[in-house]
Structures are given as structure tokens and as C-alpha cells.
């Protein structure tokens, strides 16, 4: 008996084979496709959130700069 035979005796080959036969190509492919679409939607959502935050920051900065540039002399 070699070391390889001893090692293979410890590996549950029958159990691995049984579970591997339960994996179906169509279901796996559809799951990966759905995951890809989910990732695309999540990425677009995060990008729009970042763009919205940047636009809001710029708008507020312009508004504050505009009000700071105008003289605030009291009218008499």
C-alpha cells in the first residue's frame, strides 16, 4: 500500500461523486446569469448614488459661494 492509496482511502470519493451529480448545468448557469444581472444593478445603483452626492455637493458649494460673494450691506 502506497502513500497515495492511504490518502485516497481518507477522501470520501463516493460522497463527493453523489453531491457532484446533484449539480445541474442549467440551474448553475441561470444562477450565475442572475448574479451577473444583480451585480450590474447594484453597481449602477452605487454609481448613481455617488453621482447624486457629487452633484448635491457641487450645488451646495455654488450656493454658498454665491451668497458669500454678494455684499451683505444693510439697506437704509
C-alpha positions in Angstrom: 0.0 0.0 0.0 1.5 3.3 -1.1 1.1 6.7 0.5 -1.3 7.7 -2.3 -3.6 4.7 -1.6 -3.6 5.7 2.1 -4.5 9.2 1.2 -7.3 8.2 -1.2 -8.8 6.0 1.4 -9.4 9.1 3.6 -11.1 11.0 0.8 -14.9 10.5 0.7 -15.0 9.8 -3.1 -18.5 8.3 -3.1 -19.9 11.3 -1.2 -18.2 13.8 -3.5 -19.5 11.9 -6.5 -23.1 11.8 -5.2 -23.1 15.6 -4.5 -21.4 16.4 -7.8 -24.2 14.5 -9.7 -26.8 16.8 -7.9 -25.4 19.9 -9.6 -27.3 20.7 -12.8 -25.8 22.8 -15.6 -28.9 24.8 -16.4 -29.6 25.8 -12.8 -26.0 26.8 -12.2 -25.8 28.8 -15.5 -29.1 30.6 -14.7 -27.9 31.4 -11.1 -24.7 32.8 -12.5 -26.6 34.9 -15.1 -29.0 36.2 -12.4 -26.0 37.0 -10.2 -24.4 38.9 -13.0 -27.6 41.0 -13.6 -27.9 41.6 -9.8 -24.3 42.8 -9.7 -24.9 45.1 -12.7 -27.9 46.6 -11.0 -26.1 47.0 -7.7 -23.2 48.7 -9.4 -25.4 51.1 -11.3 -27.2 52.0 -8.1 -24.0 52.7 -6.3 -22.7 54.8 -9.2 -25.9 56.9 -9.3 -25.7 57.4 -5.6 -22.2 58.7 -5.9 -23.1 60.9 -8.8 -26.1 62.3 -6.9 -23.9 63.0 -3.9 -21.3 64.8 -6.0 -24.0 66.9 -7.8 -25.6 67.8 -4.5 -22.2 68.8 -3.0 -21.4 71.0 -6.1 -24.8 72.7 -5.9 -24.4 73.5 -2.2 -20.9 74.7 -2.8 -22.0 77.0 -5.6 -24.9 78.3 -3.5 -22.6 79.1 -0.5 -20.0 80.7 -2.8 -22.7 82.8 -4.4 -24.0 84.0 -1.0 -20.5 84.7 0.3 -19.6 86.8 -2.8 -22.7 89.1 -2.5 -22.2 92.0 -0.2 -24.4 92.0 2.8 -24.8 95.7 3.4 -28.0 96.6 5.2 -30.5 98.7 3.2 -31.5 102.0 4.6 
